[in-house]
């Protein structure tokens, strides 16, 4: 066949690849035989510099996923069409691999062509096999079964594991800026030999996660289906590969979850049937696209909830959060655990500090009070900044004696040398007729102002704040 004339007739980017099935060295296994001008212009500055019968890696980075696609097309003698997000180019790539006639049964010829776009084309994403379509539809339905996000993700990951025929399937969320990660969900069926992934997620595991972008190599996923793949991966992550071998893991696929051009996590499946690799790759590719949007949306909602309920200056809950908490108690939506105690805290001398030293100094006082309160915060207490210079603490499920000790501790730390000063007023639910939190708040607030009045009687000149912020 005249491959040169054949590929020249293609208007889109295209080249002819040879796959030598007897050659194990990838440098000699996959060669560029011919290419059209459109392809040449994507890999060299001058078309005249393009040469043929050379490894494909002369023009593009080595990619195990690409080689796996070529091998599949060559050995099955069937065309392959796939569409995926490729980080290397920050674009979506539609790939076509078509087997061509060859006189040598061990030297397969493949037509490789592709199109690239900066954004995903929904119609192309939908152009998938019936098996993958069924799997993805199931995932979408699971996402709408319940409003509980964690429960939803647990159900989704269980379905994905079954779809892939894998021993284990998990989703890890990552924050590379904070160098943090956490397990979102996992499923390993009822296999007694499988340990929870949490047993392996130590602080050192983050170093493993840091190797995954290099294993993926800015492609769309990392796939390991044989010893050759393991040996290649071991060059980048030797300790992890050794641990996989020791655990009996023979196949694994890791797909990044990306949102706004950032990796926010990974979905991966282990110990699946290698013959189903392409189906699993296609399923996880499209599923990860859907899950990335779902997870990013949940993270944004959570961030907005935090921002709407958090005082940005001090980091404690704000007045809006307090109002919501009291409403939840009065309506019975989330009753406050009884018996409970309420403390009102007011920063002494804040106005004087703002007037004489500026608001940055006043802000420092507020943050210092919050720091002192947080130091003595318990697991069953919540701190709120309810006004310009006022804080409130609700402590639940605490008896009167323990609450009195808690209040005494705050008072003992309310006039420390070199620290912000504050007044404390408190009330335990036993002191109210019907354990009404609003009545307890009123009593605590009134008592706080009595303490505050005594403080200003002792410090009429408020010279103390010069020692703290001067």
N, C-alpha and C positions, 0 to 999 in steps of 0.2 A: 504493500500500500504506500502511496505517496503521501506520507504524513505531513510533509511541509505544505503541500497544496491544500490538503484536507483542513489543517488548522487555520490556514490563512483565510479560509472562507467564513470563519466565525467573526461576528462583529463585536461580541463581548470578549473580555479577557479570557484567553484559553492557551493551554499548552498540552503537549503529549508527554506522558511519563511512562517509563519502563519500570517494571517491578520484576527483579530477578528472584524467583522463588527459592533458588538454591543458595543464594547469598545471604549470610546472616549479618554481615557488616552493613549497617544502614548507609554508610558512605558510598557503597557500591550497589546496594539493593535498589535504591530509588534514584533514577537518573532523568534529567530533562532531555528529551529526544528532539523535540521541536517546539516552537512557540510562535504565536502571531505577534504582530507589532504592538497590539494593545497590551499584551502581557509583558513584552520586553520593556515597554516604556514605564511599567510599574516597578521594575527591578534594577534598571540601569539608566544612567543619564544619557548615554549615546547608544542607539540601537546597534551600531557597528561593534560595540564592545561585548555584545551578547554572544556566548558560545554555547554549543550543544554537547550532548553526551557527557554531562558533568552532574555531580550530585545536586539535588534540588537545594541543599543547604548552602550552595554557593550564592544563592539569590535571596533566600528567606531563612529566618531562624529555624533550627531543627524543632520539630513538633511531633511528639509521639502520637498524639491524637490523629494528626494528618496521616501519619504512616499507618496507623491502625485502619483508617478508612481506605487507604490504598490497598492494603492487604486484603481487606474484606471484599472489595470490588474485584480484585484479581483472582481470589480463590473461589468466590461464589459465581463469578462471571455475571453479576447482576449490577445494574446501575444504582447509584446512591445519590440521594438528594437530602441535604440537611441545611438547617438555618440556625445560626447561633450568634450570641454576643461575644465578640472577641476583644478583650481588653487592650491588647497590643496596639490596635488601631482605634480604640474607642468607637467602635462601629459594629453594625450587624452584618454578618456575611452569609450569603446564600451560596452554597457549594454544590456543584454537580460533578459526579464521577461516573464516566461511562466506559465500560470495557470495549476494546476494539479488537479486530482480528489480528492474530499473530501466528507466524509459521512455527515458532518455537513454543512448545507447551510449558516450558519453565520460564519463559520470558513474556510476561503479560504486558500489554500496552493499554494505557488508560488515557482518555480525554479528560482533562481537569479544567473546569471553568468556574468562574464565580462572579458575583456582583456584591458590592459593598455600599451600605447606606448608613448615615449617622444615627438614624432612629429606626426602631423596630417597625416592620410592616405587619400589621395584625393579620392580613390575609395570608401572608407567607407563613406566619407562625401557625396558622390554622391548617396549612397544607401538610398534614401528618398522616401516619398510618392509622387505620381504624382501631388497632389495639392501643396505640398511644392516645388517640382521641378519647376512647372509653376511659382510660386511666385518668386523664386530665379532667374529664367531666366529673368523675367521682370525687376528685380532689376539690373541685370548685363547689360541689354540693356539700361536702363535708365542712367547708369554710362557712357555710350558712346555716348549719344545723343548730348552733347554739351561739349565744352572745358571749359565752365565757371563752376568752381567747386561748387560755392555756388548755382547757378541755378540748377545744377545736384542734389545736396543734397536735395534741396527743393522738387524736383520732386520725388526723391527716398522715402523721408519720407512720402509724400502724398500717394504713392502707398502702402507702408508698412502699413499705417493706414487702408487703405481700405482692404488690405489682411487680417488684424487681426480683422476687424470689430470693431475697437476701436474708442472711442470718441476723443482721442488725442494720438499723437505719437510724440516723440521728441528725439533729440540726444544732449547730453551735453558733452562737452570736458572738461577734468580735467587735472590739473598739481598738483599732491600732493606735489611735492618738493617745489613749489612756493606758495602752498595753494591758487590756483586760479582755476576758472572754467568759462566757457562761453557757451551760447546756440549756437549751430551750426545751427540747423534747427528744425522746428516743423510744425505740421499740425493738425488742429482741424475742418476741413471742413468749412461749413457755419453755424455752430451751434451758434446762438446768445447768448446762455447761457455760452459759453466758453470764458474766458479771455485769452489774450496772456500770455504765460508762463513768459515773461519778467516782468509781474506785480508781480510775486511771487519771482523772483530771486534777493533777497536782499543780503547784506553781510552775514546775519545770515544763509542764505540757504546753505552756504558751510558746516555748522555744520550738516545739514541734509545729504549732500552728504558723509560726513565722516562716517555716520552710515551704508551706503550701503554695504561696504565690510563685515561688521559684519552681516548684514541681509543675504547677499549671503553666508557667512560663507565659503569662499574659495571653493564654489561649482561652478556651471556654470551660475546660475541666481537666482533671487529672484522672487517668484510667490505668489501672494495673491489673493485668489478667494472667501473667505468666512470670517465670523466673527471670526472663530477659528484662521485663519491666521493673521487677524488683531490683535487679542489679543496677539499672540506670538510676532509679530513685535513690538507691543506697549511696550514690555519689553525693547527693545533696542532703539527705536525712538518714544517715547510717543507723543512728540509735533507734529511730522510730521504725525503720524497716526491720531491724533485728527484733524489735518487740512484736511487730506484726507476725513475723515468721514464728517466733516463740509461742504466739497465741493461736497459731494455725490459720491465720488470715491469708488466703491465696489470691483473692480478687478484691479490688476496692475501686470505687469511683467517688471523686470529690468534686462537687460543683459549687462554685461561689454564688452567694446571694448578693446581688448588686443593686444599689439605689443611688441615684444622683451621681453616677460615676465613682461610687465608693463601694468597697466590699464591706457588707454589714454582717456577714456570716457565711456558713458553709452547710450544705446538705450532703451527706455521704451515706453510701451503702456498702456493706462488706460481705464477702463470701456469697456471691451470687453465681449463677451459671454463666460461664464465660461466653457460651454460644449466644446468649441474649444481650451481649454487650451493647450493640447498636440500639436495640429497643430501649434498654435501660438508659443509655446516654440521651436518647431522644426524649424519653419520659421525664427524666430529671431536668433536662435542658428547659423544657417548656414549663414544667412544674415550678422550677426555681424562679422563672420569670414572674409567675403568678404569686408565689410565696414571698418574693422580695417586696413586691408592692404591698402585700398584706401586712408583713412584719414592719416595714417602714411606716406604714399608716398607723399601726398600733403604737410604735415608738413615738411618733409625732403626737398622737393623742395623749400618751402618758406624759410627754414633756409639757404639753399645754396644761394638763391637769396639775402638774407640779408647779408650773409658773403661776397658775391661777390661785394656788393655795399656799404659796411660799412667799415669805417676806424676803425680797432679794438682797436687802442689806444685811440681815442677821442670819438668814438661812432657816429660821424657825417658821412655823405655820403663821399665816396672816389672819387678819380679821375675817376675811371671807370664809376661810377654813373653819374658824371658830363658829361663825353663824351657821354654817352648814352642819357642823357637829352638834350644835344645840338643837337645830331643827330635826336632825336624825333621832335625837333622844326624845324630844317631845312628841314626835309623830310615831315613835315606836319602830322606825325603820332600822335603827341601830342603837339600842338603849345603852346608856353609860353604865358600866359595871358598878354595882353597889356592894358595899358602901364606898363612897368616893370623897375626895377632898378638893377644894378649889383654893388657889393662891392668886392674889393680885399683887403685882410688883410694879412699882413706879420709880423711874430713874430720878435721883435727886440732882438738882442743879443743872439739868439739861438746857433750859432756856438761858441760864447765865453763861454756860459754856458756848452756846451758839452765838450769843450776842457779843461776847468778849473775845472769843477765839475763832469763831467761824463754824460753819456747819460740818466741815470735815472733822473737827474735834468732837462735835456733838455726835457725829456718826460713830466715831471711835468709842465713845462712851456706851452707845447702844449696843455695839458689837461686843464690848467687854462684858456688859450685863448678860447678854445672850450666852457668851462663853461660860460665865459662872453658873448660870442656870443649867446649861447642858452638862456641866461637870457632875451635877447631882441628879440629873434626870434618870428615872428608872424605866424599866421595860413597860410598865403600865401607866406612864405619864406622858402627856403631850404639852408642848410649850407653844404659845401663841403670842405674837405681837399684835395687840388689839387697838393700839393708838400710837400717837407720836412718841410718847415716853412710857407707855404702859405695856406690860406683859401679863399673861395669865397662864397658869398651869392647872390642868385637870389631872388628878391622879385617881385611877379607878381601882376597885377591889382592894381597898386598904382600910384597916380598922382605925379607930380614932387615935389610939396610942401611937401607932406607927406613923400616922399622918402628923401628929404633934411633933414627933422626932424629926420628920422630914422638914417641917416648917422651921423648927429650931435650927436645923443645919443651914437653911437659907439665911436666916437672920444672923447667924454667927459669921456668915461670909458677906454680909451686906454692907460693911463699912471697913473693908480691908485697906491697909495703907497702900497707896500707889495704885489702887484699883477703883473702878466706878462704884459709887454708893447708890443704894436703892432701898426703898421702903417695902415691907412685906405685910400683907393682911391675908388672913386665911379663914376658912370655914369648912367644917366637916359636915357630911350629909346627916349625921346624927343630930346636928343642931337645928335642922329644919323639920317642920311638922310632917311633910310628906315626901322628903328626899327630893325636892324639886331643885334641879341644878341652877335654875335662874335665881331662886331665892338664896342659894348658897353663894352665887356670884355677887349678889347685892350686899350680903353681909361681909364677904371678903373684901369687896371694894371699899365699903364704909370703914372697916377696920384699918385698911391700908392708909387711908387719908388721915386717920388718927395718928398712926405711926409717923407719917410724913410730916404732920404738923409739929410733932415733938422734935423731929430732926431739925426742922428749920428754926425752932425755938432755940436749940442748942447751937446752930450755925447761922446766925442772922446775916453775917457778912459773906458767907459762902466762899471763904478764902481757900477752902480745902481743894477746890477743883483746880486751882493754879498749881498745886503740888502734883496733881495727877496728869494734867495735860500741858503744863507750862514747859 
